[in-house]
Amino acid sequence: MEVSERRACRATDQSRSTQRYVAKVKDDEPVIVARMHEIVRQHPRYGYRMIHQKLRQEHFKINVKRVHRLCRQEGLKVHKKKRKKRRIGTSKNGVDKYQATGMNDVWCWDFVHDRDERGRSIRWLNIVDEFTREGLASEAARSMKAIDVIEVLACQIRLRGAPAFIRSDNGPEFIAYAVRDYLKAAGVSTLYIEPGSPWQNGFAESFNSRFRDEFLNAELFVDLHEAREMTARWLWEYNHDRPHSSLGYRPPVEYAASLADPPVGAAPLPTAQPATEDLENYESTLITIGT
């Protein structure tokens, strides 16, 4: 039995204008949707908030609710990662016990493993400034010894000065006598986390998670040379272009630049510097031993 629209609307207490309403598509919507698909193809793990920030960076006038609606309309969805429950660590060197208070206060470092298309192993040494979230280094190699770790760290110290502390797990490359001697010579204190407690090195784990999710899982490397080139491009984009939610959706380099001129009366940022003559002599000795 057919019922007229008027009678059906009266029975359901619905306005006929609502029943007849047809959504109007804004003139800019096709361009925005096309750009959203391009962003998702380039960054498959970006959710609607990150897509919104990328569109805002490109000067699209659009709010986050509209981006959310368009993502649902277009079927753009990031599958949730399964996470295991973890207890809070109790080590005095964990991120919950000692937090960075400024740029170059605490760096953290850790290794990530993957393979090229022929199944050959590649290791990345990642170094992060915990305060600015900058990825300071992501060095790829087939294998890394203590001397290789020192060379990567020494390069960063020469570029931006030494941190007050560096946080790491108890991997053999990080607890080696040569590494600890170098850190002592550079005036850097160590924060070794409790064994078997990676969550205590949370900033390194967070960076590594994005590194794997957005980069390693999306790329297949022909050889080590290609891995190094692609890593350099990804790290530059991470630092200069990728919005970071904990920094107010600003890229790490932009946030770090905003700290260059602290407010009047603010405490100066740590400027720990190694004793240059002693450290240079120590580095040259290590390199000689390594060769």
N, C-alpha and C positions, 0 to 999 in steps of 0.2 A: 504494500500500500504506500503510495507516494504522499508525502506531506509537503505543503508549501513552505517556502523559506520563512515567511512571516509567522506561520503557526509554530514551526520548529524553534525559531528564535524566542517566541513568547514562552514556549514550554520550557526551554532551557535557561530563560532569563538572560539572554545574550543580545546585545545590541546588533541590529542588522548592519550598521556601518562597520562594526568589527568583523562580522562575517564576510563582508564584501571587500575588506581592506586588502590591498595588494602592495607589498613592500616596494619601495622605490629604490632602485640601485643608483648610488651616487656616481657621478661622472668619473671620479678617480679610482673607483673600485677595481676595474679590470687591471689597471696599472699596478695597484697595490697587491692584488692577488698574484699577478705574474711575478712580481718582485719577491713575494713570500715564497713562492715555489723555488725561485732561484736560490734564496737563502737556505732553504731546507735541503736542496740538492748539494749545496756546498758544505752545509753544517747539519748533517742528519740528526744530531743529538740536541739541537736547539729547540726549546719549548717556546710557548707563545710569548712569555715575558722577554726572552732573549731576542726573539724575532721583532717584538715591539721596539726594543732598544736599538736594534740595527736599523729599523725603519726611521726612528727618530734621529739617528746619526746621519741619515741620508736626507733629512729635512722633510720627511712626510709628516703632515699634520694629522695624527691619528692617535686615539687613546687605546689603552691596553684592553678595555672591554670589547672594542670593535675588532681588534686583532684576535682576541679569544674567539669571538663569534665566527670570524672568517676561517680560523683554523679548524673549528668544528665543522663548518660548512664544507671545507675542502678536504676534510678527512685527514688533516695533518696531525699526527699524534706521535709522541715519544714514548716508547714502551718503557715501563718502569723497570729499573734494575733491582734484582733481588738482593737484599742486604741481610747480613747476619747480625744478631744482637750481640753487642759487645759491652763488657763491663768497663767502668772508668778505671784507668790506670792509677797507681799510687806512687809511681816514681817521682822524685822531686824534680826530675829533669823533663817531665812531660809538659805538653802545651797548656794543660790546665793548672800547672803549678808555677811556671815561669812564662809570661807572655811578653812579646816584643813591645817596646814603648816608643820606638821611633825607627826611622830608616837606618839600616846597617846596625841595628841592635842585635837581632837574631837572624841568622841564615839557617836554612836546613838543606840537607842533601840526601839523596837516595838513588838507588839503581832501578831501572826498568828493563825487562828482557823481552825480546821478540826475535823473529827469524825472517830472513829474506825468502824470495820465492823458491830458492833451491834448498831451503831448510837450514841454512847456515845461521848460527847464533849471532845476534847483535845486542849489545848492552848500551844503555844510555845512562849517563851520569847527569842528573838534574839537580840544579842548585836554585833555591828560591829565597827571596827576601820575605820573611814572614810578615813584616809590617806593611810593605807596599804591594805584596803579592807578585812582584816582578819575577819572571823566570830569568835568572841571571845567566844560566848556561844549560845547555842540553847537548852534551858531547856523546857522539856515537862511536863505538869501536867494537871490534870482535871480542876483545878481552881488555881488562884494565887492571893494572897492578897499582901498588901504592904510589909509585913514582908518577904514574899517569894521572892519578887523582890529584896529586900535589900540583902538577903542571896546570891542570884546569883551574884549580882554586887560586893558584898564584896569579894567573891571568886576570881573574876577576878582582883580586885584591889590588893589583896594579891599576885597574880601570877605575875603581870606585872606593878604594880604601878597605881596610879590614873591618869585619864585624866584631862586635864585642863578644858574641857567642856564636857557636855553630852547633846545631842539633842533628843527631843521627842515630841510627840503630847501631848494633854491635857487629856489623859486617866486618870481615877481615881487612878490607881496604881502608876502613875508617878507624880501626883500633890499632893499625900497624904502628910500630915504633917510629918509623920515618914520618908518617902523617902527624902523629902527636908531637914529635919534635918540631916539625915545621910550624904547626899551629902555635906552639909555645913561643917559637922565635918570632912569629907574626903578631903575638899579643892577643891571640884568640882563645877564649876559654871554651871548653867542650861541654856539651849537654848530651850525654849518652843515655838513651831511654832504657827502660827495663827490657831485658830479653823476652822475645815473644809478645811484645805489646806495641804493635805498629801504630795503634790509635794515639799513642802518646807523642808521635811525630805527625800530628794531624795535618799540618800544612803541606808537608811533603806528600802525604798520602792523597790529599785532595788534589794537588797539582798532578800527581801521577795518574789519578783516576781520570781527569780530564784529558791528559796526554794520551792515555790508552783509548778512551772512549771516543774522542773527537779526531784523533790522528792515527794511532797505530791500527785500530780496528777498521779504519777507512782506507788505508793505503797498503799496497803490496810493493815491496822494494826489490829491485833487480839486483842491486849489490850495495856495498857499504857506501860507495861514493854517492849514489842516488839517495840513500837514507840520510846522509849528512846534509845534502842540499835541501831536501824536503823538510828536514827538521829545522833548519835555519829559517825557512820561509814560515813554517808554522809558529815558531817561537816569536818571530817578529810580529806576526798577526796577533798572537796571544797578548803580547805586551802593548802594542800600539793601537789595535783595532777592536779586539774582543771585549765587550762590556763585562765587567765583573760585578756580580750582585752584591758582594760584601763591601764594595767600594762605591756604592750608590750608582751602580751600572756605568762606571767610568773605566776605561782601560787602565791597567796598572801604571804605565808611563805617564799618563795624564794626571793620575792621582799623585804620583811621586813628584811631578813638576809643581803641583800645588803646595807641596811641603817645602819648596826651595826658599820661600820667604815666609817664615813662621810669624804669627801675630806678635805684636809688641808684648814683651813680658813673658812669652812662652819659653819654656826650657829649651836650650839648644839640643839639636839632635846629636847622637853619639858620633864622634869623629875619630874613633880609634884607628891609629895608624901604626904600622910596624916600624921598628927602628930600621930605616932604609938601608944603611950600610951593612949592618949585621944580617938583615934578611936577604939582601942581594947576594952576599957572600955565601949564605946558607943555601939559597936556591941553586947557585952555580955548582956548589959541592954536590947537592943531590942529583942534579942533571948529569954531572960527570960520573957519579956512581951508577946512575941508571943506564948510561950508554956503555 
